[in-house]
Amino acid sequence: MHKMPEKGRAWSDLRDEMIDRGSGDAKWRDGKTAVYVFNAGEDVAAVQKEAYTLYMSENGLGPLAFPSLKQMEEEVVGMGLSLLHAPEGAHGTITSGGTDSITMAVKAARDFARAERGLDGPANLVAPFSAHPAFDKAAALMDIEMRRVPVGTDLLSDVDAMAEATDERTIMLVGSAPSFPYGLIDHIEALGDLAGKRNLWLHVDACVGGYIAPFVRMNGAPIPPFDFEVVGVQSMSADLHKYGYCAKGASTVLFRSEDLHRYMVFDCSDWPGGRMITPTLAGTRPGGAISAAWAVMNFLGIEGYRHKHGLVTKARSAVEEGVSKLGFEVLGEPQLGIVAFTHKEADVYTVYRNMYRKGWFTSLTTDPPALHLMLSPFHHEVVDVYLADLQASLAEAGSEKTEGFEARYS
Ligand SMILES: *Cc1c(COP(=O)(O)O)cnc(C)c1O
């Protein structure tokens, strides 16, 4: 067990040690990481840092004490709502991340079902196989049955099968825009029709797509309707700390109306500390995550996001073209920043391991086994290096097989 030192140490010492400790971490600053980190460039990083520290000590829990944060939150949420075609009267909140947003949306849907649809007893949630495990976590916390439905051959939500999985105890239908494993946007319009027909709550998980898809569409890509434009969509999750390029610890959870949003908020006065109203899972909410989000969004504006995301889709197209030439097969037709690709002959886990040895830290899928990249603007500068390393890794792999998912890091 690590013990606290008797005496404190100089900050300059600690700082050096901390930087040194990072030397074994994934090399994301060189562009060799395509998971966990979004590298939008030095300019955005500088804004994130300074804006975060300006409000680092303030607390989003106290809107009366910090009207500045409340105003920044309202403006950030407003920007999210308007980008995602929310109608007048729509409402939202900044949360600590996608998992928080999803958990709170599930809570709202459950409380809505109890209050307005007479749900009593067990509840269930119907989602495609490709939906994020945050739904399982939320379901586990609230004792809700999670019903995962296999995806179709297009790797998208199988809406007929999902319809069959619903019943009178279904509190939520889920679609992803896009799903994390495949990077593909589910059949949101068809899910919206189903939600309308069965009077179900449809949540669109746009955690990884909400702050890129609108701009990619503005840049000319034919992105299908996936947001509040689809009438059945009651709530959405969209992460600021992913393609919003904001500091970590920031997502938005958005609702079609204030009436629906109200079911999310927790209001408690049964303790000696006075009434406490908390919209999200957190109590204390870091002011810096809110202020950094506000600053980055205003720093980039629509023009800035269109430019940064243009670099992402350019990198993705170059990857698609390059890997296809090497005999890989891209899963579906990705339109945003995630691309996954499989190989008919080579064992992709062995290729992954070889890439890892060359300093690449990326991701994988299991069904089908595929290499997976979540691209940042910076990646368009290193696509050629990636493809050259991939070609070498593929050649080195030969007919070798790497057993098990874990073997990839050896
Ligand atoms: C990242 C992600 C989440 C979870 O978000 P966290 O911020 O990691 O909690 C949920 N859904 C999708 C599609 C995601 O990509």
The ligand as an ORCA input file, in Angstrom:
! r2SCAN-3c Opt
* xyz 0 1
  C     -17.976      7.020    -25.658
  C     -19.349      6.535    -25.849
  C     -20.224      6.405    -24.765
  C     -19.801      6.601    -23.331
  O     -19.239      7.843    -23.089
  P     -18.203      8.103    -21.896
  O     -17.937      9.564    -22.019
  O     -16.987      7.263    -22.174
  O     -18.864      7.730    -20.620
  C     -21.508      6.018    -25.049
  N     -21.912      5.767    -26.293
  C     -21.090      5.862    -27.363
  C     -21.614      5.559    -28.737
  C     -19.771      6.253    -27.170
  O     -18.939      6.327    -28.216
*
